[in-house]
Structures are given as C-alpha cells and as structure tokens.
Amino acid sequence: MTRTVVASATREIIIGFDQPFCVIGERINPTGRKKLAAEMVEGNFDTVRKDALEQVAAGATMLDVNAGVTAVDPNATEPALLVQTLQIVQELVDVPLSIDSSVSAAIEAALKVAKGRPLVNSVTGEMEKLEAILPLCKKYDVPVVAISNDETGISEDPDVRFAVAKKIVEHAADYGIKPEDIVVDPLVMPIGAMGTAGKQVFALLRRLREELKVNTTCGLSNISFGLPHRHGINAGFIPMVIGAGMTSAIMNPCRPQEMEAVRAANVLNGTDPDCMNWIRTYKDYQPNAAGAPASVSAAPAGRAGGRRGGREARLSRG
C-alpha cells in the first residue's frame, strides 16, 4: 500500500488507502478573505490562531498554511509572511502542516523553519515549476501535491489530466522522489458547469490509484462552486470520492455536515476500527432544533497508521 508520511514535531500522520481520510484544513488562507489578508499584512494573527485551533478541534488531520496577501498588498513579501504564519501555527497546534504557496522562494523559506515533515502545496506539470519545486522536495525530504495542469492550462479531458499527473510522477522519479511522496490533485471541476465532473473525477481517481499508485487530494468545495446549499453537495461528494480512492482533501473541517460524511465514510470503508472514532465523537449526540449536533466531543479525524505517527488552481473555498 502507498503511504505518504507527514509529521509535525510531535505527531505523525500517514495518508494512504488503508488509512482514515486525511482532512487538510483550508481556513488559514487569505485568498478571497480580504479581512484576513489585511490583518496578516498589519501583523495581526488573531484570526490565524483562532482558525488553527478551531480546525483542529473540529477534527482536521492537517492544516494548510497560506500567506498570499498580494491582492490586498502587492508589495507584501510572501516568504517572510509565510514563515511568520507557519511558525505561529506550528507552535500552537501539533498536527502536520501543508506549506501552500505558488512562490518557490516562499516554499523554501518555510521549509527551512518547518518542524517535522510538512507537505508542500504544490507543483504543476509546468517545466518551470517542476524544476523549481522538485529539487526542494528532494533536498528537504518532503512530499508534494502534484496538480494536474501544465503550460496548456486545465484540460476538461480527464485523460489529459491523467497524462499530466503521470508526467509529474515520472519527472519526480528523475530527482529520486518516490511515488509515495507525490499526492496528486486531479482537479475537481464544478458540477454546476460540467455535468460529468463527478464521473470524471471518480474515474480519474481509480486510474491514479491502480496505475500510478499515488495518494490523492483536491480542493473539495470546487465541486459545488456556483450552486446553492453547497455544503449538501460537498457532503454527498465526500463518501463517493473516498470510495473511488481519494485519500485526502483540502476542506473546511468546521462544517459538521461534511465532517460527519468523512467520519461515516471511514466507518464504512473500514478505516475506523470497531467504529471507535465515530463512537467517541457522537456517543452523546443530541440534534438541536436545526438538526445539527448540540454537543459533539472533539476527536481526531485521522489516526497514525504506522511506525511514524500551491497554491492550487482552486476555483473556490467553501
């Protein structure tokens, strides 16, 4: 079984087909959040701290950390801000982190101060990106998210997206990076704009698992972009992509409906032994008037399963 090992200073997580679904909390990202971006530029990290603690309490297995604030301040120095944000978060929580940037200098600066074994998010099939990011992954011995687009953009043809993923895996091998350290993002299209988007990603995931034998991730809320009641679509999508072979997702763990779907899929997929995580989380469940849990005890969404415990072209974060 393919196992991608990520770790904080004190905690290890394994992403894999035989592991609980890895929930990568998406909230520490100023993209599309002008208030957060303005706060970070001013040196105010109160919201970052709040989002970090809330996401871990809600069950996030990992946290994605992004400091791209150029929409608010074009003159901001992303490497320095990413380092500062990363250091604050890793001192506050013990889960592994994902270093999220499209700037290679920012990624390297963050890798120099990162504790444990973070995930780099991300590299694409563009040769310039491959040659900038893959040597860093090899140098610091860290896994990387591989996004299935290249110089031609994002193809609507799933065969093309598979070919780009294969190209990245093969190019990584030239640097001595093994497939288990590549987490492929096959790029989820919005179902409201492309009616075959769901079927496309399910087929792609099966191919990625069976042919390339790689772990996978996605920007989960892309699937519901442009639709009303997005979290209902997201919650329905989760068990289907897990069943097709997806092993992680960048998502908002503070949405109870979506986290229920993750935990239920873990039970039904056999990665929550004896249903213990489900029982710990919901044994005192009492629906309130709105149908949401009135009291849910925090429990980890993931469990270390072994010896060691880019920004993407995402359309929207739900």
Number of C-alpha atoms within 10 A of each C-alpha: 10 16 21 22 24 25 23 20 15 13 15 22 27 25 28 23 23 17 22 29 28 24 28 28 28 27 26 24 21 22 19 12 14 13 11 22 23 17 16 23 18 9 12 13 18 12 15 22 16 12 20 26 15 16 23 24 17 21 24 28 28 30 31 26 29 27 28 27 26 16 15 18 12 10 9 15 15 23 20 15 21 24 24 17 21 26 15 15 22 21 10 12 18 18 25 29 27 28 28 27 24 20 17 17 16 22 24 21 16 25 24 10 13 20 18 19 22 27 28 29 25 28 31 29 25 18 14 12 17 19 15 15 25 24 15 19 22 17 12 13 15 22 26 28 25 29 29 28 25 21 11 8 12 18 14 15 9 19 14 14 22 21 14 23 27 20 17 27 23 16 17 24 14 11 14 13 21 16 21 20 26 27 29 31 28 27 28 23 25 20 18 14 13 12 11 13 18 18 13 19 21 19 15 21 26 17 17 21 19 11 10 17 18 29 27 25 26 25 25 26 25 23 27 24 20 14 13 9 9 15 18 12 17 21 20 14 20 24 22 17 24 22 17 17 24 31 25 29 22 22 25 23 26 19 14 17 16 22 21 18 18 23 25 18 21 25 18 13 18 14 20 23 13 10 15 12 22 18 13 14 19 17 13 13 14 13 12 10 8 7 8 13 16 12 14 17 14 14 17 16 26 23 19 18 18 12 9 13 16 25 22 21 16 15 16 16 18 18
